[in-house]
Amino acid sequence: MFQLGKSTVFGLDIGFGSVKVVQLKKSGKDISIVGFAREPIAEKSLQKTKILEKNKIQEALKKAVKSAKPHAITTKAVCAALPEHLVFTKVIELPKIKENALAKTIPYEAGEFMPISLEETYLDWQILGDNPDKSKIEVLVVAAPKTLVDDYIDLVKQADLQLFALETKPISAVRAIAKNEKEGLAILDIGAEASGIAIVDQGIIRLTGTVTVGANMVDKALQTNLNLKPEDASKIKYESGLSFKTETKTKEIIQQALAPITDELAHTIKYYQSRIKAEGKIAKIKLCGGGAAIQGIADYFSRQTGIHTEIGNPLVHLSKSSEKILSKTDALPYTTAIGLALRELG
């Protein structure tokens, strides 16, 4: 949402332990992959108000840009995503007033829900549309710590690139896997150490939430309870996971590790339906992020929530030939980066 320029862009997703980049190109109606890459970085490099070890991340970013397959990244313009748990997002209702009046009203309203002062944040907003009460409008407000945004700008500049825009991960995920959805749905983005939840109605984000549990928690639980090596735990998670092939004890360990995510998802849906939109039916849940590749996870969430759950397809807006470069499953960790790269391609 924080737009800083105009250019063809590539998507940059700085995660818990890796930097991911994706560049796309459009030819006629077809969108295809120019290049994608993933480079490891120190865990927990992203803090609440800053980026740690910027020099090392900068080097990882440079390496990813050069080593991208099938072709190196060709543009210097970057569209990056801020993790939802590091920014403040809220949909607010306001009287229908002129846009110049909104510029004065929104900071005041935002100050009511932000945990840090306005002086310490960059603020942006987007009008979502009319409220059913035609005298009001709904506005998506996003606020990010200035120190964190400034670190992103500095990091990208040090890598000899230009930051075009910053947005939140849920916005990117919606663009990648749910842009044309008309029914109400929940998107669950399962990362390495945290998972993001977005409630979407008519393609518009209505509510977001986060839980500091991700796919790595499954690995840790399997290692601890079954005395497994890291590589063996990862193999079980992705090859058998929650499927019928897995022993009952192993399934229970995985389910216990995922329980906080299940609970937060159910709580977020319940809050949306009771406090925001009473008639807001959630027709489905879409999973994305690296954790969505856990075997049997869609069926698990279907059973736990009573809502049809499916694995999102980050390649849905790309040409069929893209699947020869990057499979749907392998694309799941790149969902955010793909959504960012789609931003300027319509």
ZAGU-507265 format. One record per atom (N, C-alpha, C): x, z, y; residue in three letters. Coordinates in steps of 0.001 Angstrom, whole numbers, padded with zeros to 6 digits, always signed. Atoms other than C-alpha are relative to their C-alpha. Layout:
N
XZYala;...
This chain:
346
+000815+000000-001211met;+000000+000000+000000met;+000850+000000+001262met;-000898-000041-001148phe;+002967+000572+002281phe;+000747-001323+000069phe;-000579+001338-000027gln;+003755-003076+003101gln;+001033-000108+001099gln;-001128+000024-000932leu;+007087-003734+004764leu;+000497-001404+000320leu;-000480+001347-000277gly;+007467-007508+004791gly;-000850-001025-000713gly;+000762+001053+000667lys;+006356-010808+003301lys;+000952-000926-000739lys;-000897+000823+000792ser;+008010-012691+000460ser;-000509-000078-001425ser;+000188-000039+001433thr;+007932-013607-003219thr;+000726+001233-000501thr;-000556-001304+000348val;+008579-010312-004956val;+000257+000117-001499val;-000052-000434+001392phe;+009697-008765-008204phe;-000419+001461-000049phe;+000483-001358+000156gly;+008258-005534-009556gly;+001107+000934-000449gly;-000991-001023+000346leu;+010410-002400-009743leu;-000719+001302-000335leu;+000579-001258+000452asp;+009356+000653-011732asp;+001142+000942-000385asp;-001002-001011+000322ile;+011708+003650-011635ile;-000723+001123-000734ile;+000681-000984+000821gly;+010601+005904-014462gly;+000858+001212-000295gly;-000671-001253+000352phe;+011690+009150-016096phe;+001447-000236-000438phe;-001354+000220+000497gly;+014715+007675-017873gly;+000446-001442+000031gly;-000383+001412-000046ser;+014829+003978-017032ser;-000487-000683+001272ser;+000410+000907-001075val;+014589+001291-014376val;-000506-001272-000662val;+000562+001221+000572lys;+012314-001638-015249lys;-000299-000997+001114lys;+000248+001054-000985val;+012114-004961-013370val;-000703-001173-000677val;+000697+001198+000485val;+009839-008002-013787val;-000192-000959+001166val;+000335+001044-000964gln;+009648-011268-011870gln;-000862-001042-000691gln;+000900+001026+000498leu;+006830-013756-012360leu;+000026-001203+000926leu;+000153+001178-000870lys;+006214-017270-011046lys;-001325-000665-000304lys;+001283+000671+000160lys;+003069-019290-010513lys;+000179-001500+000169lys;-000031+001456-000057ser;+002763-023008-011252ser;-001418-000486-000258ser;+001418+000319+000116gly;-000730-024313-010576gly;-000777+001276-000234gly;+000754-001214+000328lys;-002988-021754-012245lys;+000763+000902-000966lys;-000747-000757+001007asp;-000374-020600-014767asp;+001016+000945+000632asp;-000997-000991-000411ile;+001675-017441-014241ile;+000883+000289-001208ile;-000928-000203+001106ser;+004787-017025-016363ser;+001125+000945+000404ser;-001092-000955-000225ile;+007748-014690-016728ile;+001279-000731+000378ile;-001339+000478-000367val;+010951-015499-014855val;+001028+000851-000743val;-000921-000891+000677gly;+012774-012445-016131gly;-000503+001427-000023gly;+000322-001426+000081phe;+012392-008833-017233phe;+001213+000730-000569phe;-001128-000791+000497ala;+014868-006043-017949ala;-000301+001479+000150ala;+000130-001461-000027arg;+015146-002330-018562arg;+001385+000603-000145arg;-001302-000655+000038glu;+018180-000176-017829glu;-000182+001511+000029glu;+000136-001462+000020pro;+018613+003532-018651pro;+000574+000654+001259pro;-000519-000827-001091ile;+019105+006123-015885ile;-000100+001460-000439ile;+000054-001423+000317ala;+019573+009880-015864ala;-001444+000481+000034ala;+001351-000540+000030glu;+016416+011750-016825glu;-000268+000852+001237glu;+000451-000792-001147lys;+014441+013406-014021lys;+000709-000389+001299lys;-000624+000472-001244ser;+016079+011267-011319ser;-000971+000033+001166ser;+001024-000048-001043leu;+012781+011207-009423leu;-000489+001433+000174leu;+000480-001334-000318gln;+012025+014536-007757gln;-001209-000115+000930gln;+001222+000028-000808lys;+008965+015521-005700lys;+000210-000607+001373lys;-000212+000482-001368thr;+010544+014656-002369thr;+001235-000877+000156thr;-001209+000816-000142lys;+013682+012658-003173lys;+000412-000613-001337lys;-000584+000628+001180ile;+015659+010513-005606ile;+001409+000563-000183ile;-001334-000505+000291leu;+018682+012062-007283leu;+000900-001127-000494leu;-001008+000946+000491glu;+021897+010129-008033glu;-000350-001451+000352glu;+000391+001347-000448lys;+020900+007110-005956lys;+001045-001052-000331lys;-001060+000974+000284asn;+024270+005452-006513asn;-000079-000519-001432asn;+000088+000407+001404lys;+023824+005443-010294lys;-001252-000847-000246lys;+001218+000792+000157ile;+020242+004165-010042ile;+000175-001374+000631ile;-000279+001279-000671gln;+021388+001488-007627gln;+000784-000926-000926gln;-000795+000803+000927glu;+023957+000306-010173glu;-000854-000488-001169glu;+000908+000393+001084ala;+021318+000293-012923ala;-000936-001106+000462ala;+000885+001021-000564leu;+019009-001738-010658leu;+000730-001335+000120leu;-000795+001235-000116lys;+021754-004280-009916lys;+000200-000646-001366lys;-000232+000503+001363lys;+022491-004589-013637lys;-001268-000624-000557lys;+001268+000519+000503ala;+018811-005070-014478ala;-000329-001356+000628ala;+000272+001251-000713val;+018427-007806-011840val;+000829-001148-000576val;-000900+001046+000509lys;+021423-009716-013237lys;-000233-000310-001472lys;+000095+000180+001461ser;+020719-009178-016946ser;-001396-000363-000480ser;+001383+000308+000388ala;+016987-009990-016890ala;-000066-001253-000868ala;+000186+001113+000921lys;+015811-012341-019647lys;-001418-000553+000135lys;-000980+001023+000343pro;+015152-015200-020042pro;+000883-000456+001165pro;-000804+000387-001154his;+016474-015654-016489his;+000207+001202+000914his;-000269-001064-000968ala;+018046-013387-013899ala;-001059-000021+001103ala;+000929-000086-001128ile;+015848-012164-011024ile;+000542-000831+001154ile;-000466+000950-001020thr;+015981-014755-008239thr;-000377+000378+001427thr;+000406-000401-001350thr;+014323-012983-005292thr;+000573+001365+000336thr;-000521-001287-000443lys;+015622-010086-003222lys;-001114+000946+000451lys;+001124-000816-000486ala;+012174-008835-002209ala;-000580+000838-001136ala;+000395-000954+001024val;+011063-005754-004133val;-001355+000619+000336val;+001234-000783-000093cys;+007597-004318-004691cys;+000149+001133-001011cys;-000268-001156+000862ala;+008029-000793-006078ala;-001211+000914-000091ala;+001127-000911+000228ala;+005681+001854-007439ala;+000449+001447+000100ala;-000221-001440-000071leu;+005534+005532-006597leu;-000816+000676-001101leu;+000756-000714+001035pro;+004576+007795-009525pro;-001145+000795+000617pro;+001187-000631-000557glu;+001097+009209-009017glu;+000184+001497+000248glu;-000167-001444-000174his;+002259+012810-009457his;+000894+000353+001173his;-000851-000251-001159leu;+004592+012404-006474leu;-000670-000390+001315leu;+000730+000386-001215val;+001981+011073-004027val;-001383+000647-000027val;+001313-000622-000139phe;-001422+012206-002802phe;-001024-001102+000268phe;+000984+001074-000071thr;-004398+009914-003349thr;-001402+000590-000027thr;+001384-000491-000013lys;-008035+010481-002497lys;-000917-001045+000628lys;+001043+000837-000600val;-011186+008468-001838val;-000876+000910+000850val;+000807-000817-000904ile;-012989+009854+001199ile;-001143-000826+000586ile;+001142+000637-000667glu;-016337+009061+002813glu;+000071+000275+001493glu;-000017-000140-001458leu;-016474+008439+006549leu;-001184-000752+000597leu;+001020+000785-000705pro;-019119+007300+009021pro;+000526-001408+000266pro;-000414+001378-000273lys;-019051+003542+009558lys;+000339-000132+001486lys;-000475+000093-001385ile;-016935+003288+012701ile;+001001-001145+000122ile;-000943+001093-000220lys;-014636+000714+014262lys;+001380+000367-000534lys;-001287-000220+000669glu;-011188+000252+012719glu;+000981+000790+000859glu;-000930-000758-000855asn;-009289+001588+015744asn;-000358+001487+000024asn;+000416-001404+000075ala;-011357+004772+015516ala;+000401+000619-001336ala;-000433-000476+001312leu;-010503+005033+011818leu;+001441+000492+000041leu;-001418-000362-000088ala;-006814+005162+012702ala;+000196+001413+000539ala;-000080-001361-000530lys;-007485+008416+014551lys;-000673+001004-000929lys;+000789-000906+000838thr;-010004+009882+012120thr;+000668+000299-001344thr;-000540-000159+001357ile;-008224+009316+008798ile;+001121+001039-000083ile;-001035-001047+000101pro;-005083+011389+009518pro;-000575+001410+000060pro;+000625-001318-000097tyr;-007298+014301+010506tyr;-000663+000371-001323tyr;+000683-000260+001274glu;-009385+013980+007321glu;+001011+000215-001123glu;-001011-000107+001053ala;-006294+013501+005156ala;+000705+001347+000042ala;-000664-001292-000156gly;-004748+016653+006541gly;-000724+001130-000696gly;+000793-001031+000647glu;-007563+018597+004905glu;+000319+000151-001486glu;-000239-000079+001451phe;-006484+017748+001330phe;+001476-000114-000381phe;-001412+000162+000338met;-002720+017141+001559met;+000723+001348-000035met;-000717-001275+000098pro;-000418+019966+000418pro;+001213+000100+000915pro;-001099-000047-000969ile;+002279+018999+002933ile;-000492-000557+001327ile;+000466+000350-001342ser;+002048+018392+006661ser;+000059-001501+000257ser;+000018+001412-000373leu;+001257+015016+008223leu;+001348-000464+000525leu;-001302+000345-000569glu;+004618+015104+009989glu;+001012-000347-001088glu;-000940+000222+001102glu;+006316+015011+006575glu;-000418-001149-000907glu;+000507+001049+000881thr;+004329+012088+005153thr;-000161-001334+000722thr;+000467+001318-000431tyr;+003743+008378+005500tyr;-001413-000155-000557tyr;+001411+000088+000356leu;+000036+007646+005427leu;-000464-001452+000037leu;+000596+001339+000000asp;-001778+004452+004471asp;-001396+000104-000591asp;+001363-000030+000520trp;-005384+003618+003656trp;-000546-001401-000159trp;+000648+001273+000285gln;-007630+000857+002409gln;-001501+000225-000084gln;+001464-000109+000052ile;-011360+000423+003035ile;-000480-000621-001299ile;+000463+000466+001303leu;-013031+000113-000371leu;-001324-000733+000093leu;+001307+000638-000133gly;-016462-000907+000834gly;-001037+000985+000486gly;+001093-000859-000458asp;-019817+000472+001856asp;-000393+001006-001071asp;+000618-001012+000851asn;-021168+003656+000389asn;-001449-000418-000229asn;+001443+000291+000152pro;-024681+003400-001120pro;-000804+000392+001233pro;+000557-000354-001310asp;-025588+005201+002112asp;+000659-000942+001005asp;-000584+001093-000784lys;-025063+002148+004359lys;+000624+000444+001322lys;-000593-000483-001255ser;-024108+004320+007328ser;+001421+000524-000208ser;-001334-000526+000300lys;-020874+005324+005562lys;+000852-001038-000711lys;-000940+000837+000745ile;-017769+003675+004149ile;+000876+000900-000867ile;-000939-000723+000851glu;-015384+004689+001388glu;+001408-000519+000271glu;-001371+000350-000348val;-011661+004735+002128val;+000955+000647-000997val;-001056-000520+000863leu;-008762+005098-000313leu;+001186+000380+000880leu;-001100-000512-000819val;-006116+007264+001370val;+001177+000343-000911val;-001221-000293+000751val;-002544+007426+000064val;+001037+000572+000960val;-001045-000630-000805ala;+000124+009757+001441ala;+001203+000270-000880ala;-001234-000208+000758ala;+003750+009933+000306ala;+001012+000730+000872ala;-001028-000708-000771pro;+006587+012268+001358pro;+000968-000979+000653pro;-000906+000898-000720lys;+008728+010591+004019lys;+001371-000058-000650lys;-001346-000024+000588thr;+011933+011710+002328thr;+000065-000861-001257thr;+000017+000806+001218leu;+010910+010032-000945leu;-000061-001485+000336leu;+000108+001407-000404val;+009857+006759+000716val;+001305-000484+000620val;-001272+000372-000621asp;+013036+006720+002803asp;+001096-000180-001038asp;-000971+000150+001086asp;+015057+007202-000389asp;-000190-001329-000727asp;+000269+001304+000619tyr;+013348+004170-001942tyr;+000560-001130+000864tyr;-000493+001038-000921ile;+014129+002076+001136ile;+001514-000065-000036ile;-001459-000076+000000asp;+017754+003253+001136asp;+000571-000508-001316asp;-000465+000420+001323leu;+018173+002724-002618leu;-000031-001518-000144leu;+000150+001451+000116val;+016872-000838-002499val;+000987-000715+000926val;-000950+000600-000952lys;+018985-001615+000578lys;+001420+000048-000537lys;-001340-000140+000567gln;+022122-000293-001132gln;+000248-001013-001121gln;-000117+000982+001088ala;+021420-002677-004017ala;-000033-001430+000524ala;+000018+001309-000664asp;+021451-005573-001498asp;-001328-000720-000230asp;+001341+000537+000153leu;+017693-006037-001861leu;-000846+000456+001185leu;+000879-000368-001107gln;+014737-005689+000511gln;-001323+000525-000544gln;+001267-000571+000449leu;+011765-003396-000035leu;-001151-000657+000749leu;+001145+000709-000571phe;+008638-005467+000533phe;-001206+000918+000137phe;+001169-000878-000017ala;+006011-002867-000359ala;+000153+001109-001025ala;+000121-001112+000932leu;+005346+000442-002054leu;-001481+000223-000282leu;+001355-000383+000337glu;+002167+001297-003912glu;+000054+001005-001150glu;+000008-000973+001086thr;+001082+003813-006546thr;-000170-000706-001345thr;+000067+000595+001334lys;+001289+003184-010280lys;-001419-000357-000440lys;+001354+000397+000418pro;-002499+003269-010859pro;-000458-001322+000610pro;+000379+001271-000631ile;-002977+000421-008366ile;+000622-001166-000759ile;-000700+001046+000749ser;-000383-001645-010245ser;-000613-000189-001383ser;+000570+000085+001345ala;-001900-000802-013629ala;-001351-000703+000012ala;+001303+000672-000118val;-005392-001869-012507val;+000197-001496+000157val;-000259+001428-000230arg;-004008-005178-011273arg;+000477-000684-001284arg;-000571+000594+001204ala;-002189-005761-014561ala;-001005-000124-001134ala;+000825-000001+001220ile;-004856-004855-017128ile;-001503+000125+000229ile;+001440-000238-000209ala;-008226-004284-015433ala;-000530-000624+001283ala;+000374+000572-001307lys;-008456-006477-012337lys;-001412-000568+000008lys;+001301+000677+000031asn;-011588-008302-013469asn;-001088+000809-000701asn;+000988-000844+000675glu;-013387-005388-015129glu;-001133+000368+000961glu;+001157-000334-000828lys;-016915-004864-013787lys;-000593+001360-000360lys;+000538-001283+000439glu;-017870-001806-015837glu;+000946+001140+000385glu;-000831-001162-000244gly;-016633+001693-015182gly;+000928+000254-001182gly;-000940-000282+001069leu;-013515+002543-017144leu;+001050+000994+000452leu;-001138-000877-000277ala;-010638+004989-017393ala;+001264-000684-000496ala;-001303+000505+000416ile;-007028+003843-017492ile;+000905+001203-000248ile;-000936-001064+000348leu;-004593+006162-019261leu;+001371-000623-000202leu;-001365+000531+000027asp;-000941+005315-018577asp;+000912+001089-000568asp;-000802-001022+000683ile;+001188+007255-021081ile;+001480-000334+000154ile;-001418+000211-000220gly;+004747+007449-019819gly;+000834+000875-000913gly;-000905-000790+000831ala;+007774+009213-021235ala;-000256+001495+000161ala;+000129-001426-000269glu;+007279+012595-019550glu;-001281+000380+000735glu;+001250-000273-000706ala;+003993+012263-017661ala;-000989-001127-000289ala;+001047+000990+000226ser;+000678+010473-018071ser;-000942-000021+001201ser;+000885+000162-001148gly;-001521+009088-015295gly;-001371-000474-000431gly;+001385+000361+000291ile;-005299+008772-015350ile;-000627-000590+001262ile;+000721+000595-001128ala;-007344+006487-013107ala;-001413-000359-000449ala;+001389+000397+000238ile;-011125+006173-013038ile;-000286-001187+000920ile;+000177+001267-000725val;-012035+002633-011992val;-001448-000458-000118val;+001377+000504-000018asp;-015441+001282-010971asp;-000029-001273+000825asp;+000036+001304-000687gln;-015985-002376-010055gln;+001388-000416+000485gln;-001370+000368-000354gly;-012211-002828-010012gly;+000633+000874+001057gly;-000501-000877-001069ile;-011769-000013-007458ile;+000295+001385-000564ile;-000377-001334+000458ile;-009932+003244-008146ile;-000828+001040+000748ile;+000846-001031-000594arg;-012296+006164-007564arg;+000604+001395-000110arg;-000564-001330+000231leu;-010300+009096-008916leu;+001275-000157-000816leu;-001237+000010+000781thr;-006781+009741-010204thr;+000354+001423-000419thr;-000478-001292+000465gly;-005166+012540-012131gly;+001292-000179-000779gly;-001244+000058+000761thr;-001880+013360-013859thr;+000129+001236-000876thr;-000351-001129+000860val;-000644+015573-016645val;+001470-000171-000384val;-001445+000085+000237thr;+003038+016376-017178thr;+000325+000074-001493thr;-000259+000175+001428val;+002950+015417-020852val;+000005-001497-000264val;-000094+001418+000319gly;+004069+012053-022166gly;+000393-000208-001447gly;-000330+000354+001376ala;+005197+010264-025306ala;+001208+000764-000529ala;-001170-000757+000459asn;+008483+012201-025411asn;-000396+001326-000645asn;+000452-001256+000588met;+006484+015327-026238met;-000287-000159-001497met;+000239+000273+001415val;+005513+013710-029545val;+001325+000040-000762val;-001324-000009+000643asp;+009180+013105-030400asp;+000519+001426-000172asp;-000512-001377+000040lys;+010121+016684-029537lys;-000744+000833-001038lys;+000802-000750+000957ala;+007266+018098-031623ala;+000367-000381-001440ala;-000383+000450+001342leu;+008194+015972-034657leu;+001385+000495-000372leu;-001360-000478+000263gln;+011870+016889-034345gln;+000013+001489-000326gln;+000005-001461+000165thr;+011139+020608-034052thr;-000694+000431-001285thr;+000814-000461+001127asn;+008447+020943-036718asn;+000404-000592-001344asn;-000379+000648+001263leu;+009829+018524-039303leu;+001514-000106-000161leu;-001470+000018+000042asn;+013543+018982-038546asn;+000545-001428-000121asn;-000383+001413+000037leu;+013993+015284-037818leu;+001045-000328+001063leu;-000898+000549-001009lys;+016703+013367-036015lys;-000845-000781+001015lys;+000779+000723-001025pro;+015561+011729-032715pro;-000434-001390-000438pro;+000348+001364+000400glu;+015687+008234-034202glu;-001074-000027-001090glu;+001012-000058+001062asp;+013600+009282-037234asp;-001366+000381+000574asp;+001262-000383-000652ala;+010969+010960-035032ala;-000612-001194+000716ala;+000481+001183-000719ser;+010705+007820-032896ser;-000553-001037-000962ser;+000454+000972+000994lys;+010348+005657-036004lys;-001377+000364-000531lys;+001310-000450+000478ile;+007452+007763-037315ile;-001065-000233+001070ile;+000962+000115-001107lys;+005752+007753-033906lys;-000515-001427+000141lys;+000395+001380-000267tyr;+005754+003987-033527tyr;-000404-000787-001236tyr;+000284+000793+001194glu;+005559+002767-037146glu;-001221+000498-000777glu;+001179-000511+000703ser;+002919+005097-038619ser;-000881+000846+000912ser;+000720-000742-001025gly;+001930+007580-035883gly;-001246+000699-000494gly;+001287-000607+000338leu;-001753+008491-036156leu;-000819-000866-000954leu;+000711+000903+000902ser;-002643+005759-038635ser;-000256+000671-001347ser;+000366-000550+001315phe;-004028+006316-042137phe;+001222+000186-000897phe;-001204-000072+000837lys;-000492+005898-043543lys;+000749+001321+000162lys;-000761-001205-000340thr;+000709+009168-041985thr;-000551+001225-000719thr;+000415-001240+000666glu;+000644+012497-043843glu;-000785+000879+000971glu;+000878-000847-000813thr;-001928+015032-042600thr;+000792+000933+000912thr;-000787-000942-000802lys;+000682+017549-041397lys;+000635-000707+001193lys;-000643+000763-001073thr;+002514+014899-039360thr;-001022-000403+001057thr;+001073+000355-000936lys;-000765+013702-037824lys;-000372+001181+000882lys;+000379-001196-000751glu;-001632+017244-036810glu;+001035+000346+001067glu;-001073-000259-000970ile;+001739+017661-035094ile;-000132-000948+001193ile;+000151+000995-001072ile;+001221+014449-033110ile;-001244+000305+000841ile;+001249-000312-000716gln;-002358+015390-032208gln;+000163+001217+000906gln;-000248-001189-000819gln;-001256+018811-030954gln;+000845-000332+001218gln;-000847+000407-001122ala;+001413+017168-028797ala;-000799-000766+001046ala;+000814+000815-000908leu;-001194+014824-027302leu;-001189+000758+000589leu;+001198-000747-000411ala;-003852+017530-026822ala;-000112+000210+001510ala;+000142-000175-001456pro;-003017+018265-023132pro;-000449-001286+000716pro;+000429+001279-000587ile;-003469+014551-022343ile;-001488-000209-000264ile;+001413+000139+000362thr;-006787+014472-024211thr;-000879+000897+000864thr;+000782-000967-000789asp;-007999+017573-022381asp;-000116-000436+001460asp;+000018+000418-001409glu;-007028+016259-018922glu;-000842-001256+000185glu;+000826+001210-000063leu;-008626+012880-019629leu;-001475+000361-000022leu;+001400-000420+000100ala;-011891+014534-020672ala;-000444+000724+001265ala;+000321-000738-001229his;-011772+016843-017637his;-000189-000956+001174his;+000078+000954-001117thr;-011165+013935-015225thr;-001293-000806-000067thr;+001247+000760+000171ile;-014064+011907-016662ile;-001208+000878+000335ile;+001116-000922-000258lys;-016376+014936-016536lys;-000129+000289+001495lys;+000018-000272-001445tyr;-015380+015709-012931tyr;-000570-001200+000755tyr;+000487+001215-000660tyr;-016006+012100-011900tyr;-001515-000118-000131tyr;+001428+000182+000252gln;-019451+012035-013486gln;-000856+001119+000575gln;+000786-001117-000516ser;-020521+015452-012201ser;+000128+000184+001508ser;-000261-000290-001418arg;-018981+015515-008725arg;+000076-001242+000886arg;-000213+001197-000824ile;-018399+011931-007589ile;-001102-001033-000199ile;+001019+001019+000257lys;-020831+009561-009299lys;-000771+000382-001260lys;+000770-000536+001124ala;-023498+011128-011488ala;-000410-001084-000987ala;+000442+001083+000874glu;-024652+007764-012824glu;+001174-000875-000447glu;-001185+000811+000294gly;-021071+006528-013287gly;+000392+000037-001460gly;-000320+000073+001417lys;-020836+005514-016934lys;+001414-000545-000198lys;-001319+000499+000383ile;-017340+005131-018378ile;-000184-000766-001307ile;+000298+000849+001157ala;-017778+002194-020748ala;+001156-000074-000979ala;-001160+000091+000883lys;-014239+002182-022108lys;+001205+000706+000607lys;-001298-000524-000435ile;-010757+003647-021901ile;+001043-001045-000365ile;-001096+000933+000281lys;-007727+001354-021608lys;+001324+000766+000073lys;-001291-000665+000074leu;-004291+002587-022623leu;+001112-000961+000393leu;-001183+000789-000331cys;-000988+001366-021211cys;+001199+000933+000085cys;-001224-000788+000003gly;+002587+002551-020770gly;+000612+000021-001391gly;-000702+000015+001277gly;+005148+002990-023529gly;-000687+000799-001079gly;+000673-000836+000985gly;+003119+005736-025227gly;-001200-000658-000647gly;+001145+000714+000585ala;+000262+003295-025848ala;+000389-000745-001266ala;-000472+000683+001206ala;+002436+001774-028597ala;+000017+000916-001223ala;+000087-000907+001154ile;+002018+004876-030805ile;-001074-000515-000951ile;+000945+000531+000975gln;+000345+003675-033995gln;-001264+000865-000079gln;+001274-000689+000183gly;-003350+004593-034193gly;-000492+000770+001205gly;+000344-000845-001144ile;-003527+006068-030704ile;-001346-000382+000625ile;+001289+000402-000578ala;-006526+004005-029534ala;-001162+000615-000798ala;+001047-000607+000837asp;-008646+005156-032492asp;-000065+001502+000230asp;-000049-001445-000244tyr;-007512+008730-031832tyr;-000784+000367+001256tyr;+000702-000308-001248phe;-008752+008707-028228phe;-001485-000367-000082phe;+001418+000332+000213ser;-011986+006987-029293ser;-000722+001164-000670ser;+000624-001119+000717arg;-012693+009836-031709arg;-000080+001257+000871arg;-000053-001219-000792gln;-011670+012568-029286gln;-000965-000007+001178gln;+000814+000088-001218thr;-013666+011304-026290thr;-001408-000546-000256thr;+001275+000661+000245gly;-016547+009424-027932gly;-000171-001259+000830gly;+000031+001207-000834ile;-015664+006479-025654ile;+000906-001058-000630ile;-000802+001090+000568his;-014458+003103-026950his;+001336-000091+000726his;-001347+000039-000572thr;-010691+002974-026412thr;+000762-001190-000566thr;-000785+001155+000437glu;-008436-000064-026544glu;+001348-000018+000700glu;-001324+000158-000606ile;-004836-000965-025829ile;-000087-001103+001055ile;+000000+001010-001052gly;-004533-002775-022490gly;+001018-001090-000282gly;-000917+001134+000179asn;-002853-006166-022433asn;+000636-000351+001340asn;-000657+000289-001284pro;-000311-006404-019576pro;+000248-001487+000239pro;-000256+001441-000123leu;+000021-010143-020272leu;-001292-000793+000190leu;+001303+000671-000020val;-003693-010920-019859val;-000101-001048+001100val;+000065+000963-001100his;-003155-012760-016544his;+001138-001023-000043his;-001145+000892+000133leu;-000058-014605-017762leu;-000299-001115-000997leu;+000185+001127+000909ser;+000243-017909-019619ser;+000298+000415-001439ser;-000206-000309+001417lys;+000178-017908-023426lys;+001479-000048-000377lys;-001424+000130+000327ser;+003839-018934-023463ser;+000777+001277+000281ser;-000689-001249-000336ser;+004748-015542-021985ser;+000152+000903-001221ser;-000070-000834+001195glu;+004035-013916-025368glu;+001166-000378-000900glu;-001196+000385+000753lys;+006969-015877-026817lys;+001240+000702+000563lys;-001110-000682-000667ile;+009225-014067-024319ile;-000119+001511-000168ile;+000252-001438+000035leu;+007621-010620-024413leu;-001332+000233-000709leu;+001235-000230+000740ser;+005060-009462-026981ser;-000892+000979+000754ser;+000943-000911-000652lys;+001935-007543-025939lys;+000446+001452-000147lys;-000442-001380+000235thr;+003283-004356-027510thr;+001253+000322+000790thr;-001244-000231-000741asp;+006744-004693-025990asp;-000237-000011+001504asp;+000315+000069-001430ala;+005094-005406-022624ala;-000601+001297+000525ala;+000700-001215-000439leu;+003294-002022-022546leu;+000828+000870+000951leu;-000777-000797-000958pro;+006199-000102-020903pro;+000199-000696+001351pro;-000182+000786-001227tyr;+006345-002903-018296tyr;-001308-000193+000774tyr;+001307+000197-000637thr;+002672-002594-017272thr;+000077+000139+001513thr;-000108-000216-001448thr;+003481-001163-013832thr;+000786-001103+000666thr;-000853+001029-000595ala;+006275-003642-013132ala;-000703-001357+000031ala;+000756+001251+000032ile;+004056-006571-014191ile;-001087+000012+001077ile;+001021-000117-001043gly;+001246-005328-011951gly;+000565-000174+001395gly;-000675+000146-001295leu;+003658-005106-009037leu;+000382-001462+000248leu;-000415+001398-000137ala;+004981-008625-009679ala;-001192-000927+000227ala;+001214+000814-000185leu;+001387-009951-009722leu;-000544+000095+001409leu;+000590-000339-001306arg;+000701-008541-006251arg;-000135-001205+000920arg;+000020+001120-000948glu;+001549-011708-004297glu;-000383-001324-000649glu;+000308+001237+000705leu;+000420-014229-006915leu;-001494-000280-000101leu;+001433+000219-000030gly;-003325-013863-006385gly;-000689+000316-001299gly;
